Amino acid sequence: MLARPIRIAAITASAFVVLGWSLFAIDQIRGASHASVAGIAGDPTTFPDPSPRQEKARERLHSKPREFVDDVNDILLAPFAGLVDQSNSQWVRVTIPALLALLVYGFGGGYLARFAAGRP
């Protein structure tokens, strides 16, 4: 009874995490030089769990659908973002929380759905 909604939630959360990371990677590849300059200048507008100032800067840069994906991704990655706050690499600060989120939401949600359906 609960297996289907749990499975749908796990797949949806995983899809948002993968989409958010993919959009981040595309941005980094397209503007590697610009991203390096912005990162050195201390304007990390692509990090999960951004400050309100960083959020406003990101909203000016992205379209509404992209900002929706980023906002959902911020919520999903917030529990894991604090683990890599000290890293200077944007890739580490985005990839590690995304991998942990996939592990928890994807594999954990799938396991929970199987458990709810009565299959170990």
C-alpha positions in Angstrom: 0.0 0.0 0.0 2.8 2.4 0.9 5.3 0.9 -1.5 4.2 2.7 -4.6 4.2 6.3 -3.1 7.6 5.7 -1.5 9.0 4.4 -4.8 7.6 7.4 -6.7 9.0 9.8 -4.1 12.4 8.1 -4.2 12.5 8.2 -8.0 11.4 11.9 -8.1 14.0 13.0 -5.5 16.7 11.1 -7.3 15.7 12.6 -10.7 15.9 16.1 -9.2 19.3 15.4 -7.7 20.6 14.0 -11.0 19.1 16.9 -13.0 20.5 19.5 -10.6 24.0 18.0 -10.7 23.8 17.7 -14.5 22.8 21.4 -14.9 25.7 22.3 -12.6 28.1 20.3 -14.7 26.9 21.8 -17.9 27.3 25.3 -16.4 30.8 24.5 -15.3 31.8 23.0 -18.6 30.4 26.0 -20.6 31.9 28.7 -18.5 35.0 27.1 -16.9 36.9 30.3 -17.0 34.1 32.4 -15.7 33.3 29.9 -12.9 37.0 29.9 -11.8 37.0 33.7 -11.6 33.7 33.7 -9.7 34.9 31.0 -7.3 38.1 32.8 -6.6 36.1 36.0 -6.0 34.0 34.2 -3.4 30.7 34.2 -5.3 29.7 30.5 -5.1 26.2 30.8 -6.6 26.1 27.2 -7.5 26.6 25.6 -4.1 23.9 23.6 -2.3 22.3 25.4 0.6 23.2 28.9 -0.5 22.9 32.0 1.7 20.1 34.5 0.9 22.6 36.8 -0.9 23.8 33.8 -3.0 20.2 32.8 -3.7 19.3 36.2 -5.1 22.4 36.2 -7.3 21.5 32.8 -8.6 17.9 33.8 -9.3 19.2 36.7 -11.6 21.4 34.2 -13.6 18.9 31.4 -14.1 15.5 31.0 -15.8 12.4 30.2 -13.7 12.4 26.4 -14.6 16.1 26.2 -13.8 15.6 28.1 -10.5 12.8 25.7 -9.6 15.2 22.7 -10.1 17.9 24.5 -8.1 15.4 25.3 -5.3 14.2 21.7 -5.1 17.9 20.5 -5.2 18.8 22.9 -2.4 16.1 21.3 -0.2 17.2 17.8 -1.1 20.9 18.4 -0.6 20.6 20.6 2.5 21.2 17.7 5.0 24.4 16.8 3.2 25.8 20.2 2.3 27.4 20.8 5.7 29.7 17.9 5.3 31.8 19.6 2.6 31.6 23.3 3.6 35.4 23.5 4.1 36.2 22.4 0.6 37.5 25.0 -1.9 36.3 23.0 -4.9 32.9 23.7 -6.4 32.8 20.1 -7.8 33.4 18.6 -4.4 30.8 20.9 -2.7 28.1 19.8 -5.2 29.1 16.3 -6.1 29.6 14.8 -2.6 26.1 16.0 -1.4 24.5 14.8 -4.6 26.1 11.3 -4.3 25.0 11.1 -0.6 21.5 12.2 -1.6 21.3 9.6 -4.3 22.4 7.0 -1.8 19.8 8.0 0.8 16.9 8.9 -1.4 17.5 6.5 -4.3 18.8 3.3 -2.7 17.3 4.0 0.8 13.9 4.9 -0.7 14.0 1.8 -2.9 14.9 -0.4 0.0 12.1 1.2 2.1 9.6 0.7 -0.7 10.6 -3.0 -1.0 10.3 -3.3 2.8 6.9 -1.7 2.8 5.8 -4.1 0.1 6.8 -7.1 2.2 9.9 -8.0 0.2 13.3 -7.9 2.0 
